[in-house]
Every structure is written in C-alpha cells, then in structure tokens.
C-alpha cells in the first residue's frame, strides 16, 4: 500500500516557483533517485492570488503523481509475466 509516509520518504528536496505574471505555482519534487515530479496549481484570473495555497495545492498535485509512480513500480515488481 502506498502511504503518505512512503511518498514523503521518496522525496529528496522540494522547490516552488510562481510563474511570473500569472496566478500559477509549480512545485518540483526531486526524488532520491534523481527523478523530478512536477505539480501545478492555478487560480482564476479574477481571484486574489494566495502564494501559500498555491504552494499547498501544487505540492499535493506532485505528491499524487509520486504516489501513482510508486504504485506503478510496485505492480511492475509483482507482475509474474515480467519475471
């Protein structure tokens, strides 16, 4: 089972960037194996931008993608057709 702890343990470092001139934030999760997973968050143009929420939602998006990668890897390892 892929847990939040398993996802967090796969992360080596985290970087955030607000795209200049937009209401978008990108979160880059660098995993221990060197792979980079990108998460995004956007708010409507007429909505007041909140950097803290942008960082939260972009990280959640990236962590969801890490969970998908870990699930894929676990299924590949347990597939007898690939052995």
C-alpha positions in Angstrom: 0.0 0.0 0.0 1.3 3.4 -0.9 1.1 5.7 2.2 1.8 9.4 2.7 5.0 8.3 4.6 6.2 6.3 1.7 5.7 9.2 -0.7 7.4 11.6 1.7 10.4 9.2 2.1 10.9 9.2 -1.7 11.3 13.0 -1.7 14.9 14.4 -1.5 14.1 18.1 -2.0 11.3 20.5 -2.9 11.3 23.7 -4.9 8.5 26.1 -5.7 8.2 28.7 -8.4 5.4 31.2 -9.2 5.2 31.7 -12.9 5.8 35.5 -13.4 2.8 37.4 -14.5 0.4 34.6 -13.7 -1.6 33.1 -10.8 0.2 29.7 -11.2 2.6 27.9 -8.9 4.8 25.0 -9.8 6.2 22.5 -7.3 9.2 20.3 -8.2 9.8 17.3 -6.1 13.2 15.8 -6.6 13.2 12.2 -5.7 16.1 10.3 -4.2 16.7 8.5 -7.5 17.0 11.9 -9.3 13.6 11.8 -11.0 11.7 15.1 -10.8 7.9 15.2 -10.5 6.1 18.5 -11.2 2.9 19.6 -9.6 0.8 22.6 -10.6 -1.7 24.9 -9.1 -3.6 27.7 -10.7 -6.3 30.2 -9.5 -8.8 32.0 -11.6 -7.5 35.3 -13.0 -10.1 37.3 -11.1 -9.3 35.5 -7.9 -6.8 37.1 -5.5 -3.6 35.1 -5.6 -2.6 33.3 -2.4 1.0 32.0 -2.5 0.6 29.7 0.5 -2.4 28.0 -1.0 -0.6 27.8 -4.4 2.3 26.0 -2.8 0.0 23.6 -0.9 -2.0 22.6 -3.9 0.9 22.3 -6.3 2.7 20.0 -3.8 -0.5 17.9 -3.3 -0.6 17.6 -7.1 3.0 16.5 -7.3 2.7 14.1 -4.4 -0.4 12.5 -6.1 1.8 11.9 -9.1 4.6 10.4 -7.0 2.0 8.0 -5.5 1.0 6.9 -9.0 4.6 6.3 -9.9 5.2 4.2 -6.8 2.0 2.2 -7.4 3.1 1.5 -11.0 6.6 0.4 -9.8 5.1 -1.9 -7.1 2.8 -3.5 -9.7 5.7 -4.0 -12.1 7.7 -5.8 -9.5 4.8 -8.1 -8.6 3.9 -9.0 -12.2 4.9 -12.6 -12.8 4.8 -12.1 -16.5 7.8 -9.7 -16.2 10.0 -12.1 -14.2 
